[in-house]
Amino acid sequence: MGTNTTLGETETDDVTTRMERHDLVVDGRRVAYTLAGSGPDLCVLVHGLGGCRRHWAPTIPALARTRRVIAVDLPGFGDSERPRSPAIANAVAVIEALRITHDANHIDIAGHSMGTLVACEAATRNPRTINRVVLACGPITSVLSLFEAPLATLRRDPKLANFLIEAATAGLPLPPPLQSLIARTPWARHLALAPYVPHPAEIPKTTVEHFLSGAGAPGTLATLRQGFGYDFTPALTLPHPTLLIGGAQDRIAPPPDLHAFAAAAPTLRTVRILPRTGHLPMLERPTEFNTLVDQFLSPTPH
């Protein structure tokens, strides 16, 4: 595994936080990520299917006040090149390469949706390098069951059809002018966001742009194919302190899934369900989400 880091353009979403674009070469493929903050502690943020590092735009400056923060574009998503072969091991290798490159003995890791699977895999494959784990809107256990028994799963919970919408649309490219049109047009915003959030009209235009920026990733279909036969049971032995955050109105990772995962795991899990929230809590309720994550990752209260 070779690594090489180059400094790119500066990204700024918060006047008090400097966010830098970097590139890292892992297994011969370029991986893009944003770095912010300073200090010995390092937290890596992992997006979901059809996502990119911009999905963490409100979270990065909030966490970077007291630690280093990396938001990564997984292989095949955002500005990162496609991997040589589609496998979740590629994503885990990227997380490990980031840890080594930034000279961290241990990291905290936060994943959203599909990114919760990556976070759990990273923690179970490299348990000695992970401190704490945050799982937002996941693990997506019902979604995984769709791959094994789609009809039975949909009969049990018809709302999971929203994931089929996500799967069908996440790989469709959206040119920037179309993204801008959707963000500023109420009916188009509702059409694009309704499968994910219960109150699309309350989402600011900038937040909609962050969400849409991940659409059309070439790695989407390859990632979906990995769902067939995927064994998630090792995550039930995750030994790390873990925080689960969900939305009370999430149709893709409903609260019962999070509570069932917490009940099945042998170690203590903390579950926080945000009211009036769907599948994008870090974008829908950034203040509440960031406070929960920051307090959980901090050794002492601020």
C-alpha positions as CSV (number, residue, x, y, z in Angstrom):
1,M,0.0,0.0,0.0
2,G,1.6,3.2,-1.1
3,T,0.6,6.6,0.3
4,N,1.3,10.1,-0.9
5,T,-0.4,13.3,0.3
6,T,-0.6,16.6,-1.6
7,L,-2.2,19.8,-0.4
8,G,-5.0,21.1,-2.6
9,E,-7.5,23.9,-2.4
10,T,-8.8,25.4,0.8
11,E,-12.4,24.6,1.6
12,T,-14.2,27.0,4.1
13,D,-17.7,26.5,5.4
14,D,-17.0,28.2,8.7
15,V,-15.1,31.5,9.1
16,T,-13.2,30.2,12.2
17,T,-12.3,26.8,10.7
18,R,-9.7,26.2,8.0
19,M,-10.5,23.1,6.0
20,E,-7.9,21.8,3.6
21,R,-8.4,19.5,0.6
22,H,-5.9,16.7,0.5
23,D,-5.2,13.7,-1.7
24,L,-3.9,10.3,-0.5
25,V,-2.9,7.5,-2.8
26,V,-3.9,4.0,-1.6
27,D,-3.4,0.9,-3.6
28,G,-2.5,3.1,-6.6
29,R,-5.8,5.1,-6.5
30,R,-6.3,8.7,-5.4
31,V,-8.5,9.3,-2.4
32,A,-9.7,12.8,-1.6
33,Y,-10.4,14.1,1.9
34,T,-10.9,17.2,3.9
35,L,-8.7,17.9,7.0
36,A,-9.5,20.4,9.7
37,G,-8.6,21.2,13.3
38,S,-5.5,20.4,15.3
39,G,-4.4,18.3,18.3
40,P,-3.6,14.7,19.1
41,D,-7.1,13.4,18.7
42,L,-8.3,12.4,15.2
43,C,-11.8,11.6,14.1
44,V,-12.6,10.2,10.7
45,L,-16.0,10.8,9.1
46,V,-17.4,8.2,6.6
47,H,-20.3,9.0,4.3
48,G,-23.1,6.7,3.1
49,L,-24.2,5.5,-0.3
50,G,-24.5,8.3,-2.8
51,G,-22.7,10.5,-0.4
52,C,-19.4,12.3,-0.2
53,R,-17.4,14.3,2.3
54,R,-19.6,17.4,1.9
55,H,-22.4,15.5,3.7
56,W,-20.3,16.3,6.8
57,A,-20.0,20.0,6.1
58,P,-21.8,21.2,9.3
59,T,-20.1,18.6,11.4
60,I,-16.5,19.2,10.5
61,P,-16.1,22.7,12.0
62,A,-18.1,21.7,15.1
63,L,-15.8,18.8,15.9
64,A,-12.6,20.5,14.7
65,R,-12.7,23.0,17.6
66,T,-11.1,20.4,19.9
67,R,-9.6,17.8,17.6
68,R,-8.4,16.9,14.1
69,V,-11.2,15.9,11.8
70,I,-11.0,14.1,8.4
71,A,-14.0,13.7,6.1
72,V,-13.1,11.2,3.4
73,D,-14.5,10.5,-0.1
74,L,-14.6,6.7,-0.1
75,P,-13.1,5.0,-3.2
76,G,-15.5,5.6,-6.2
77,F,-17.3,8.5,-4.5
78,G,-16.9,12.2,-4.5
79,D,-13.5,13.2,-5.8
80,S,-11.9,9.9,-5.2
81,E,-10.9,7.5,-7.9
82,R,-12.6,4.1,-8.3
83,P,-10.8,1.2,-6.5
84,R,-9.1,-1.6,-8.4
85,S,-11.8,-4.0,-7.2
86,P,-15.0,-3.1,-5.3
87,A,-14.8,-4.4,-1.8
88,I,-15.4,-3.0,1.7
89,A,-11.8,-3.9,2.5
90,N,-10.7,-1.0,0.2
91,A,-12.6,1.4,2.4
92,V,-11.1,-0.1,5.5
93,A,-7.6,0.2,4.0
94,V,-8.3,3.9,3.3
95,I,-9.2,4.5,6.9
96,E,-6.0,2.8,8.1
97,A,-3.9,4.7,5.6
98,L,-5.4,8.0,6.9
99,R,-4.5,7.0,10.4
100,I,-0.9,6.2,9.5
101,T,-0.4,9.2,7.3
102,H,-1.6,11.6,10.1
103,D,0.5,9.8,12.7
104,A,-2.3,8.8,15.0
105,N,-2.0,5.7,17.2
106,H,-5.8,5.6,17.6
107,I,-8.7,7.3,15.9
108,D,-12.4,7.8,16.5
109,I,-14.6,6.9,13.6
110,A,-18.1,8.1,12.7
111,G,-20.1,6.6,9.8
112,H,-23.5,7.4,8.3
113,S,-25.9,4.9,6.7
114,M,-23.6,2.6,4.5
115,G,-20.7,4.3,6.2
116,T,-21.8,2.6,9.5
117,L,-20.9,-0.7,7.9
118,V,-17.4,0.7,7.0
119,A,-17.0,2.0,10.5
120,C,-17.9,-1.4,12.1
121,E,-15.6,-3.2,9.7
122,A,-12.7,-0.9,10.4
123,A,-13.3,-1.3,14.2
124,T,-13.5,-5.1,14.0
125,R,-10.6,-5.6,11.6
126,N,-8.3,-3.1,13.4
127,P,-9.7,-3.1,17.0
128,R,-6.5,-1.7,18.6
129,T,-6.5,1.4,16.5
130,I,-10.1,2.5,17.2
131,N,-11.1,4.4,20.3
132,R,-14.8,5.2,19.9
133,V,-17.4,4.6,17.2
134,V,-20.4,6.7,16.1
135,L,-23.1,5.1,14.0
136,A,-25.5,7.5,12.4
137,C,-28.7,6.0,10.9
138,G,-27.3,2.5,11.0
139,P,-26.3,-0.2,11.0
140,I,-28.7,-0.6,8.1
141,T,-29.7,-4.1,9.0
142,S,-33.1,-4.0,7.3
143,V,-31.5,-2.8,4.1
144,L,-29.1,-5.8,4.3
145,S,-32.1,-8.1,4.7
146,L,-33.5,-6.7,1.4
147,F,-30.6,-8.3,-0.4
148,E,-31.4,-11.7,1.1
149,A,-35.2,-11.7,1.2
150,P,-36.6,-8.6,-0.5
151,L,-40.3,-9.5,-0.6
152,A,-40.5,-10.7,3.0
153,T,-38.6,-7.6,4.1
154,L,-40.8,-5.2,2.3
155,R,-43.9,-7.0,3.6
156,R,-42.6,-6.5,7.1
157,D,-41.7,-2.9,6.5
158,P,-43.0,-1.3,3.3
159,K,-41.2,2.0,4.1
160,L,-38.0,0.3,3.2
161,A,-39.0,0.8,-0.4
162,N,-37.3,4.2,0.1
163,F,-34.0,2.5,0.0
164,L,-34.9,1.2,-3.4
165,I,-35.4,4.8,-4.5
166,E,-32.0,5.7,-3.1
167,A,-30.4,2.8,-4.8
168,A,-32.0,3.6,-8.2
169,T,-31.1,7.3,-8.0
170,A,-27.8,7.5,-6.2
171,G,-25.8,6.6,-9.3
172,L,-27.5,9.1,-11.6
173,P,-25.3,12.1,-12.3
174,L,-26.7,15.5,-11.5
175,P,-25.0,18.4,-13.3
176,P,-24.3,21.4,-11.1
177,P,-27.0,23.6,-12.8
178,L,-29.6,20.9,-12.1
179,Q,-28.4,20.6,-8.5
180,S,-28.8,24.4,-8.1
181,L,-32.3,24.2,-9.7
182,I,-33.4,21.5,-7.3
183,A,-32.0,23.3,-4.3
184,R,-33.8,26.6,-5.0
185,T,-37.1,25.1,-6.3
186,P,-39.5,24.0,-3.5
187,W,-41.3,21.2,-5.5
188,A,-38.0,19.8,-6.8
189,R,-36.5,20.0,-3.4
190,H,-39.4,18.0,-2.0
191,L,-39.2,15.4,-4.8
192,A,-35.4,14.9,-4.2
193,L,-35.5,14.8,-0.4
194,A,-38.8,13.2,0.5
195,P,-37.4,9.6,0.6
196,Y,-34.8,10.7,3.1
197,V,-36.2,13.5,5.3
198,P,-39.7,14.1,6.6
199,H,-39.7,17.9,6.3
200,P,-37.9,18.9,3.0
201,A,-39.2,22.5,3.2
202,E,-37.2,23.0,6.4
203,I,-33.8,22.1,4.8
204,P,-31.8,25.2,3.8
205,K,-30.6,25.6,0.2
206,T,-26.9,25.2,1.1
207,T,-27.7,22.0,3.0
208,V,-29.6,20.6,-0.1
209,E,-26.5,21.4,-2.2
210,H,-24.3,19.5,0.2
211,F,-26.7,16.5,0.0
212,L,-26.9,16.5,-3.8
213,S,-23.2,16.9,-4.3
214,G,-22.7,13.1,-3.8
215,A,-25.1,12.0,-6.5
216,G,-23.9,10.1,-9.6
217,A,-20.9,8.4,-7.9
218,P,-19.4,5.7,-10.2
219,G,-18.9,3.5,-7.2
220,T,-22.6,3.2,-6.4
221,L,-23.5,0.1,-8.3
222,A,-20.4,-1.8,-7.3
223,T,-21.1,-1.0,-3.7
224,L,-24.7,-2.2,-4.0
225,R,-23.5,-5.5,-5.4
226,Q,-21.5,-6.1,-2.2
227,G,-24.8,-6.3,-0.3
228,F,-25.5,-9.8,-1.6
229,G,-24.2,-12.3,0.9
230,Y,-22.7,-9.6,3.2
231,D,-22.2,-11.0,6.7
232,F,-22.6,-8.3,9.3
233,T,-22.6,-10.5,12.4
234,P,-19.0,-9.7,13.4
235,A,-20.1,-6.2,14.2
236,L,-22.2,-7.6,17.1
237,T,-18.9,-8.2,18.9
238,L,-17.7,-4.7,18.5
239,P,-15.9,-4.0,21.8
240,H,-15.6,-0.2,21.5
241,P,-17.7,2.5,23.2
242,T,-20.4,3.1,20.6
243,L,-23.0,5.8,20.1
244,L,-26.0,5.2,17.8
245,I,-27.9,8.2,16.5
246,G,-31.1,7.8,14.5
247,G,-34.0,9.8,13.3
248,A,-37.5,9.1,14.7
249,Q,-38.9,9.3,11.1
250,D,-36.1,7.5,9.3
251,R,-37.5,5.1,6.7
252,I,-34.2,3.5,5.7
253,A,-32.7,2.8,9.1
254,P,-35.8,3.0,11.4
255,P,-35.3,3.3,15.2
256,P,-36.3,-0.4,15.9
257,D,-33.3,-1.5,13.8
258,L,-31.0,0.6,16.0
259,H,-32.5,-0.6,19.2
260,A,-32.4,-4.3,18.0
261,F,-28.7,-3.9,17.2
262,A,-28.0,-2.4,20.6
263,A,-29.9,-5.2,22.3
264,A,-28.1,-7.9,20.4
265,A,-24.6,-6.6,21.1
266,P,-22.8,-7.7,24.3
267,T,-21.2,-4.3,25.0
268,L,-23.0,-1.2,26.3
269,R,-24.6,0.9,23.5
270,T,-26.1,4.3,23.8
271,V,-29.0,5.1,21.4
272,R,-30.2,8.6,20.7
273,I,-33.2,9.1,18.5
274,L,-33.8,12.7,17.3
275,P,-37.4,13.8,16.8
276,R,-38.8,15.1,13.5
277,T,-35.7,13.7,11.8
278,G,-35.2,11.3,8.9
279,H,-32.1,9.7,7.4
280,L,-29.8,12.7,7.4
281,P,-29.5,13.9,11.0
282,M,-26.1,15.6,10.5
283,L,-27.8,17.8,7.8
284,E,-31.4,18.0,9.2
285,R,-30.5,18.7,12.9
286,P,-26.8,19.7,12.8
287,T,-26.7,21.4,16.2
288,E,-28.3,18.5,18.1
289,F,-26.3,16.0,16.1
290,N,-22.9,17.7,16.6
291,T,-23.5,18.2,20.3
292,L,-24.2,14.5,20.8
293,V,-21.1,13.4,18.8
294,D,-18.8,16.0,20.4
295,Q,-19.8,15.1,23.9
296,F,-19.5,11.4,23.2
297,L,-16.0,11.8,21.7
298,S,-14.7,14.2,24.4
299,P,-13.0,12.7,27.5
300,T,-14.5,15.5,29.6
301,P,-17.6,17.7,29.1
302,H,-17.0,21.1,27.6
